[in-house]
Amino acid sequence: LSAPDNRGKGVFWWEPAVTGGLRSRGFFDDDGNALPVITVFDKLTRH
């Protein structure tokens, strides 16, 4: 991911273990298993 005009690269990070009303935005289900959204990081790593 990149910002326009070479203003930086990076990832906007949020707390993936969030519970309550924001639970659907986390990376893990109620049992602690990773949800499919975790695969987004495959696009950001060098292979």
C-alpha positions in Angstrom: 0.0 0.0 0.0 1.3 3.4 -0.7 0.3 7.0 -0.2 0.2 9.5 -3.2 3.4 11.4 -4.1 5.7 9.1 -2.2 4.3 10.3 1.2 4.9 6.9 2.8 4.0 3.3 2.8 2.4 1.2 5.5 -0.7 -0.3 6.9 -3.4 1.3 9.1 -3.5 -1.0 12.1 -6.3 -1.5 14.5 -6.7 -3.7 17.5 -7.5 -7.2 16.0 -8.5 -8.7 19.3 -11.4 -6.2 19.8 -14.6 -7.5 21.3 -18.1 -6.1 21.8 -19.7 -4.0 19.1 -16.6 -4.0 16.9 -16.1 -7.8 17.0 -16.9 -8.1 13.3 -13.9 -6.0 12.5 -11.4 -8.2 14.3 -9.0 -10.9 12.9 -10.2 -13.7 15.3 -13.5 -15.5 16.0 -14.8 -16.0 19.6 -12.7 -19.2 19.9 -9.5 -17.4 19.0 -9.3 -18.8 15.4 -8.0 -16.6 12.7 -10.7 -15.3 10.3 -10.1 -15.2 6.5 -9.3 -11.5 6.7 -5.9 -12.4 8.1 -4.8 -13.3 4.5 -4.7 -9.7 3.6 -1.1 -9.7 5.0 -0.1 -12.2 2.3 -0.3 -9.3 -0.2 2.0 -7.1 1.9 4.8 -9.6 2.4 7.7 -10.3 0.1 7.7 -13.9 -1.2 
